Amino acid sequence: MVLGTASQVPTRQRAQNGYLLRWDGVGLLFDPGEGTQRQMLLAGVAASEISRICLTHFHGDHCLGVPGIVQRLSLDRVAHPVHAHYPASGREYFRRLRNATAFYEVADLREEPVHDDGPIATLSTLDPASGSSVDFGTLSARRLEHSVESFGYRLTEPDGRRMLPDRLAAAGISGRHVREVQRAGFVAVDGRRVELADVSEARPGQSFAFVMDTRLCDGVFALADGVDMLVIESTFLAPEAELARHVGHLTAADAGRVAAECGVRTLVLTHFSQRYPDPRRFHEEAAAVFGGEIVVAEDLSTVPMPKRR
């Protein structure tokens, strides 16, 4: 869910940044800028959907929505813990944002500052069948290059297997035997040994990357490598490429190059400078170097993950 797409300042058509990734019952709120709470209302997003808050850096258009979000978590008495990830060098900024005004804090907000590249969390969801927690992905961070310390994020789902109903039926496997073959890798049925590979097929895990304010660097390419969806800033267009590099930003052409070289499936462009009233230009510039699916993000729009390979 795209909550806002403007860089630096809002416009009449665009609110400041804000992005909610819904994944297996978990909601990751990225870079809530000013006005995010209202954008959530317009988009039909409840505070209870937020499981994690991920900040790339501490420029206002990426974090000034934190006070409202933090207070809303308590106002709505969100029952589950909410984890907050942000560059460790900005710990004092987060403390100020979290305590911007007086309020009655009852939500369980757990700060988990990011110090360096690598995995920062294992994500899990509740299995309705067993009632137990099941891990479904790894959240990682990579350092970017901006005027202040900045990190991008990547969510990677492990590869798995998809059970095939027709093969299960042909092998005479049902009920608890399905769970057994998934757990052990084989099951004995009527004196026969049925392997997991006989009744299932490989299911590649999906992946998502979030890249905001940065110039091109190794971290951008590492985050984007082979992802199903890349949400990436494209603040400027090519004529302002030198300005973009100077202030630590990307152009739409840069974003297209990253997507092409990294084998991205769906490229989502966002974080547009107020100087560009026509978003179609971003699509045209990225499409000149990337032949895959390109989405020019719009406020309050939903961008679905591509179907599994």
C-alpha positions in Angstrom: 0.0 0.0 0.0 1.4 3.4 -1.1 0.6 6.1 1.4 2.7 8.9 0.0 5.2 9.5 -2.8 6.6 13.0 -2.4 10.2 13.8 -1.7 11.1 16.6 0.7 7.8 18.4 0.7 4.2 17.3 0.0 2.3 18.7 -3.0 -1.3 19.1 -3.9 -1.3 15.6 -5.4 1.3 13.8 -3.2 1.8 13.3 0.5 5.2 12.7 2.0 6.5 9.2 2.1 4.8 6.2 3.6 4.6 2.6 2.5 2.9 -0.4 4.1 4.0 -3.9 3.1 1.5 -6.6 4.0 3.1 -10.1 4.1 1.6 -13.2 5.7 -0.3 -11.3 8.3 2.6 -9.0 9.1 2.6 -5.3 8.3 5.9 -3.4 7.7 5.5 0.4 7.7 8.4 2.0 5.9 9.5 5.7 6.2 6.3 7.3 7.6 6.6 11.0 6.7 4.4 13.8 7.9 0.7 13.0 7.4 1.1 9.3 7.4 -1.6 8.8 10.0 -4.2 10.6 7.8 -3.1 8.7 4.7 -3.7 5.5 6.6 -7.2 6.6 7.4 -7.9 7.4 3.7 -6.4 4.1 2.7 -8.3 2.0 5.2 -5.2 0.9 7.1 -5.6 0.3 10.8 -2.8 0.9 13.3 -3.3 -2.7 14.4 -1.9 -3.8 11.0 1.6 -2.4 11.8 4.0 -5.0 13.1 7.3 -3.2 12.3 8.4 0.3 11.6 11.4 0.6 9.3 13.2 3.9 8.9 15.9 4.3 6.2 17.2 7.5 7.7 16.3 10.6 9.7 15.3 13.2 7.2 11.9 14.7 7.9 10.1 13.4 4.9 10.9 9.9 6.0 10.2 10.1 9.7 8.1 13.0 10.8 5.1 10.8 10.8 6.6 8.7 13.6 5.1 10.7 16.6 1.5 10.3 15.2 2.0 6.6 14.5 3.6 5.8 17.9 0.8 7.6 19.7 -1.9 5.9 17.6 -0.5 2.5 18.5 -1.3 3.3 22.2 -4.5 5.1 21.5 -5.8 2.1 19.6 -4.3 -0.2 22.3 -2.5 -2.4 19.7 -2.1 -5.7 21.5 1.0 -7.1 19.8 4.6 -5.8 20.1 5.7 -3.4 17.4 9.4 -3.4 16.5 11.1 -0.3 15.3 14.2 -0.5 13.1 16.3 2.6 12.3 20.0 3.6 11.8 21.6 3.4 15.2 23.4 6.7 14.8 19.9 8.3 14.9 18.9 6.8 18.2 18.5 10.3 19.8 16.3 11.4 16.9 14.0 8.5 17.4 13.9 9.2 21.1 12.7 12.7 20.4 10.1 11.5 17.8 8.8 8.8 20.1 8.4 11.4 23.0 7.4 14.4 20.9 4.5 15.2 23.1 2.8 14.0 26.3 0.6 10.9 25.9 -0.4 7.8 27.7 1.9 5.0 26.3 0.5 1.5 26.6 1.7 0.0 23.3 4.7 -2.3 23.4 7.1 -0.5 21.0 10.5 -2.3 20.9 13.4 -0.3 19.4 15.9 -2.4 17.4 18.5 0.0 15.9 20.4 -1.1 12.8 24.2 -1.0 13.3 25.5 -2.7 10.1 24.7 -4.8 7.1 23.0 -8.2 7.5 19.9 -9.9 8.9 18.1 -7.9 11.6 15.0 -10.0 12.2 13.3 -13.3 11.5 9.7 -12.7 10.7 7.0 -15.1 11.8 3.2 -15.5 11.6 0.6 -17.6 13.4 -0.2 -20.9 11.8 -4.0 -21.2 12.1 -3.9 -25.0 11.9 -1.5 -25.6 14.7 -1.8 -22.3 16.6 2.0 -22.0 16.7 4.3 -19.4 15.3 5.9 -20.1 11.9 8.9 -18.3 10.5 8.3 -17.1 7.0 11.1 -14.7 6.1 14.2 -12.8 7.0 14.5 -9.0 7.2 17.9 -7.7 6.3 19.5 -4.2 6.0 22.2 -2.8 3.8 24.0 0.5 4.1 23.3 3.1 1.4 25.1 6.4 0.5 23.3 9.6 1.4 24.1 12.8 3.2 23.2 11.1 6.5 23.5 7.5 7.5 20.9 5.5 5.6 20.0 1.8 5.3 17.8 0.0 2.8 15.7 -3.1 3.7 15.1 -6.5 2.1 12.6 -9.2 3.0 13.5 -12.6 1.8 11.2 -15.7 2.0 13.0 -19.0 2.0 12.4 -21.5 -0.8 9.8 -24.1 0.0 7.7 -26.8 -1.6 4.1 -26.7 -2.8 2.0 -29.8 -2.2 0.3 -31.2 -5.2 -3.3 -32.5 -4.5 -3.5 -34.8 -7.5 -0.2 -36.6 -6.6 -1.2 -36.8 -2.9 -4.4 -38.4 -3.9 -2.7 -40.8 -6.3 -0.3 -41.8 -3.5 -3.1 -42.3 -1.0 -1.8 -39.5 1.3 -4.3 -37.4 3.3 -4.9 -36.0 6.8 -2.0 -36.3 9.2 0.2 -38.1 6.6 0.4 -34.8 4.6 1.9 -33.1 7.7 4.2 -36.0 8.3 5.6 -36.0 4.8 6.2 -32.3 5.0 7.9 -32.6 8.4 10.0 -35.7 7.8 10.5 -35.6 4.0 8.8 -39.0 3.6 5.9 -41.1 4.8 5.1 -44.9 4.9 1.7 -45.6 3.4 0.4 -49.2 3.0 4.0 -50.5 3.1 5.2 -48.0 0.5 7.7 -45.2 1.2 6.5 -42.0 -0.4 9.1 -39.2 -0.7 8.2 -35.5 -0.4 9.5 -34.9 -3.9 7.0 -37.4 -5.2 4.0 -35.4 -4.1 5.3 -31.8 -4.2 7.2 -29.3 -6.3 9.7 -26.6 -5.6 8.3 -23.2 -4.6 10.8 -20.4 -4.9 10.6 -17.9 -2.1 9.6 -14.3 -2.9 11.6 -11.2 -2.0 11.0 -7.5 -1.6 13.5 -4.6 -1.4 13.0 -1.0 -0.2 15.6 1.6 -1.3 15.3 5.2 -0.5 17.6 8.2 -0.5 20.9 7.2 -1.9 23.3 7.5 -4.8 24.2 4.4 -6.7 26.3 2.1 -4.5 27.0 -1.6 -3.8 24.2 -1.6 -1.2 21.6 -0.7 -3.8 22.5 -3.6 -6.1 22.8 -6.0 -3.2 19.3 -5.2 -1.9 17.8 -5.4 -5.4 19.5 -8.6 -6.5 16.8 -10.9 -8.0 13.9 -9.5 -6.0 10.3 -9.9 -7.1 9.5 -6.3 -6.2 11.8 -3.3 -5.8 10.4 -0.1 -4.3 13.0 2.6 -5.1 13.4 6.3 -5.0 13.6 8.1 -8.4 13.7 11.7 -7.1 15.1 13.2 -10.4 15.1 12.7 -14.1 18.2 12.3 -16.2 18.8 16.0 -17.0 19.4 16.5 -13.3 21.7 13.4 -12.9 24.7 15.4 -11.7 22.5 17.2 -9.1 21.1 13.8 -8.0 24.6 12.4 -7.4 25.7 15.5 -5.6 22.8 15.4 -3.1 22.7 11.6 -2.8 19.7 10.6 -4.9 18.8 8.5 -7.9 17.2 9.3 -11.2 14.5 7.1 -12.9 17.2 6.0 -15.3 19.4 4.9 -12.4 16.4 2.9 -11.0 15.8 1.3 -14.3 19.5 0.3 -14.6 19.4 -1.3 -11.2 16.3 -3.3 -12.1 17.7 -4.4 -15.4 21.1 -5.5 -14.0 19.6 -7.2 -10.9 16.8 -9.1 -12.6 14.0 -7.4 -10.8 10.5 -8.5 -11.7 8.4 -5.5 -10.7 10.0 -2.0 -10.4 8.1 0.6 -8.3 9.3 4.1 -8.7 8.5 6.7 -6.0 9.9 9.7 -4.0 9.3 12.3 -6.7 10.7 15.8 -6.6 8.0 18.5 -6.6 9.6 20.0 -9.8 8.0 17.2 -11.9 4.2 17.5 -12.4 4.0 14.7 -15.0 4.8 11.2 -13.5 4.7 9.6 -17.0 8.2 10.9 -17.6 9.6 8.7 -14.9 8.1 5.6 -16.5 9.5 6.6 -19.9 13.0 7.1 -18.6 13.1 3.8 -16.6 11.5 1.9 -19.5 14.4 3.0 -21.8 16.7 0.7 -19.8 14.4 -1.8 -18.1 12.0 -4.0 -20.0 10.1 -5.5 -17.0 7.0 -4.3 -15.2 7.2 -0.7 -14.1 4.8 1.0 -11.7 4.9 4.7 -11.1 3.6 4.9 -7.5 0.5 6.9 -6.8 -0.7 8.0 -3.3 -3.3 5.6 -1.9 -2.6 2.9 -4.5 -2.0 -0.8 -3.9 0.7 -2.6 -5.8 0.4 -6.4 -5.7 3.4 -8.6 -5.5 3.9 -10.5 -8.8 2.8 -14.1 -8.9 5.3 -16.7 -7.8 7.6 -17.9 -10.5 
